[in-house]
Amino acid sequence: MRPSDFIVEAYFEQLGGIRRVSDAPRVDKLRLQPEADVGDLDVAHSLALLAHGELETYGTRRGEQLVDEDISVVLRGLRAVLGRLDIKF
């Protein structure tokens, strides 16, 4: 699993094209229960990399892909997955 697995392309008519956005429903589903074919450790690692990359980009060059609501979903998902692994966050 990679951080990019949590980013999808969506068409926005009002913007006139396709944009890369968070797959927030998938992250939120992972917060509630693990996926059968992906281990929680892989999910946690990918979510941590995604959050780190987004927050670093936000703080340095302002090219982040996630809006405030999305980074919140990612961090909540990361906390829940780490909890299942008995890792404090």
N, C-alpha and C positions, 0 to 999 in steps of 0.2 A: 504494500500500500504506500502511496505517495501523497503529499499534501495536495497535489493537483487533482487527486481523485475526489476532492471536496469542492471543486470548482466546475461549473457547467456553463455552457453557452446558451443564452436565451435571446430570443428576438424581441426587440422593443420597437413597436411601430412609431411611437412618439419620438424616439431617438433616431429612427431611420436605419436600424441595423441590429446586428448581433453584438451582444456584450457578454463578457465573462462575469459570472456572478456566483455567489456561494450556493452550494447545494444544502441549504439550511435544513430542509426536511430530513435529509439523510443523516446529518449530524445530530439533529434532535432525536431521531429514531435510535441512533447509536447511544445517545445519552440514557435512553430508557431501557435498552436491551442490546446485547451483543449481536452482531451478524454471525450466522452459522459458519460461514467460510472464511472469516477474518478474525484473527485473535485480538483480544483487547490490547495486548502490548503493541502490536503493529498499528492499531487505531490510535492509541495514545501517542505513539512516536510521531505519526503523521499529523495529528492535530497539534501537537506541541511545535513541530516544525512550521506548520501553517501559521499558528498564532505568533510565533517568534518572528517569522519573516514579515508578516503584516505589520506588527507593532514596530519592528525595526524600520521598515519602509516608511511608516507613518511619521516616525520621529526623525528621519534623516532626509528623505527626498520627496515625500508626499505623492507616491505612486501606488498606493495600496489599492487592492481590488475589493476588499470587504468594507461595507458600511458599518456604522456603529452597532446596529442590531445583529449583523452577521458575526462580528468578532465576539459579541456577547454570547451568541449561540455556540460558537467554537469553544470559548473558555468554559462555559457551563458543561458542554459535552466532554471536554478534556477532564474537568474535575470529576464528573461521574465515572468515566472510564478508569481514571486513576484510582478512584474509590473502590471499584470492583477488583482492582489489582492490589488493594490494601496499601496504596501509596498516598500519603498525605499531600494535599495541594493547598 
